[in-house]
Amino acid sequence: MSSKVRIPIKHKGALSDFGYSSKLPSEERHKALKKAVKEYGHTDVARRLTAVSTLQKNTNPTASKKFKADEHWVMREARKYAK
């Protein structure tokens, strides 16, 4: 039997403060994520997207896939700037 793992989210709505919503088209989500990255950094934004994706996996699979895709996009952007 496995124990439940709680995923901590420090600041709820931190991405929505920058205009992020899973209901937006990808270009607008990416624009909002760029603003969030300037504030929090690539790693923190990617971790938040991973956490939200995991939490939404069973209740809202469509949104979960968007969060996961955006997390991959953030990490690709991070690799661009790391070179």
C-alpha positions as semicolon CSV with decimal commas, in nm:
position;residue;x (nm);y (nm);z (nm)
1;M;0,000;0,000;0,000
2;S;0,146;0,336;-0,099
3;S;0,111;0,653;0,101
4;K;-0,036;0,966;-0,049
5;V;0,212;1,227;-0,162
6;R;0,113;1,590;-0,135
7;I;0,243;1,826;-0,400
8;P;0,312;2,164;-0,240
9;I;0,205;2,473;-0,433
10;K;0,337;2,781;-0,256
11;H;0,153;3,058;-0,438
12;K;-0,178;2,957;-0,590
13;G;-0,257;3,150;-0,904
14;A;0,102;3,262;-0,958
15;L;0,086;3,184;-1,331
16;S;-0,260;3,333;-1,376
17;D;-0,122;3,660;-1,236
18;F;0,074;3,681;-1,563
19;G;-0,232;3,604;-1,776
20;Y;-0,176;3,228;-1,806
21;S;-0,476;3,001;-1,854
22;S;-0,507;2,657;-2,009
23;K;-0,805;2,791;-2,204
24;L;-0,588;3,030;-2,408
25;P;-0,423;2,946;-2,742
26;S;-0,062;2,832;-2,718
27;E;0,085;3,163;-2,841
28;E;-0,087;3,357;-2,562
29;R;0,005;3,094;-2,302
30;H;0,370;3,114;-2,411
31;K;0,362;3,494;-2,389
32;A;0,232;3,470;-2,030
33;L;0,489;3,203;-1,945
34;K;0,771;3,427;-2,069
35;K;0,657;3,691;-1,819
36;A;0,644;3,431;-1,541
37;V;0,992;3,306;-1,630
38;K;1,130;3,659;-1,593
39;E;0,985;3,670;-1,241
40;Y;1,043;3,313;-1,116
41;G;1,296;3,153;-1,354
42;H;1,265;2,858;-1,590
43;T;1,298;2,588;-1,325
44;D;1,029;2,719;-1,091
45;V;0,780;2,774;-1,374
46;A;0,847;2,426;-1,515
47;R;0,804;2,269;-1,170
48;R;0,477;2,452;-1,117
49;L;0,347;2,336;-1,456
50;T;0,450;1,979;-1,376
51;A;0,272;1,992;-1,040
52;V;-0,048;2,135;-1,186
53;S;-0,036;1,884;-1,471
54;T;-0,008;1,599;-1,224
55;L;-0,292;1,732;-1,011
56;Q;-0,520;1,770;-1,315
57;K;-0,429;1,435;-1,472
58;N;-0,744;1,249;-1,365
59;T;-0,995;1,533;-1,333
60;N;-0,911;1,729;-1,648
61;P;-0,684;1,532;-1,884
62;T;-0,708;1,788;-2,165
63;A;-0,577;2,069;-1,945
64;S;-0,315;1,835;-1,800
65;K;-0,176;1,772;-2,149
66;K;-0,158;2,146;-2,215
67;F;0,029;2,204;-1,887
68;K;0,272;1,924;-1,973
69;A;0,326;2,060;-2,326
70;D;0,389;2,407;-2,182
71;E;0,635;2,261;-1,933
72;H;0,829;2,105;-2,222
73;W;0,818;2,438;-2,405
74;V;0,960;2,622;-2,100
75;M;1,246;2,374;-2,073
76;R;1,322;2,403;-2,447
77;E;1,336;2,780;-2,403
78;A;1,571;2,735;-2,107
79;R;1,806;2,525;-2,320
80;K;1,812;2,798;-2,587
81;Y;1,938;3,052;-2,334
82;A;2,181;2,810;-2,167
83;K;2,399;2,788;-2,479
